Amino acid sequence: MRHIRLAALTACLALMLTTSRLPAAGQDRDKPADEATALAVKLTTEGAALFDTMNAKAMADTYTEEGEIVMTLRGGDGNKKTERYVGRPEVEKHYGKLFEKPQTIKSRNHVEYAKLVAPDMLVIAGTFDVNTLQSDSPKVPFYQVRVKEGDKWLVSSMRIIVVLK
């Protein structure tokens, strides 16, 4: 099942790279271009607000039972490391580690691409600003696949890329 999801994610990312999302002539660049973008903005805005509460369990609950985070880290020395967290318990532990040092934050997601690849599957690409209250806040690229389960859009797969200086 994970191989099917990975293949679907790869196909979606390839599609993202070949599909332009520029607004049509006369279209307001600040308004969502379509239903997928509007949904992605809503979901990621809610996600950032939830992240700001630093509640690891609540964050994990936004993932499917087998949801995963794949984090690629590249250090200033050029070395790369990949970390994987699969399933809600591991996702919760990951967020728990992130939230070990509570602080006041105001995060924000910037949606750069969104596409409904099926009525119940949404692909989102963007950048996560970890804390807009700090001028040197990390801006972290992300790619999400969300699936609709009942009335909830849950994260099936999240890929995060962190480049350290």
Disulfide bonds with the S-S distance in Angstrom:
none
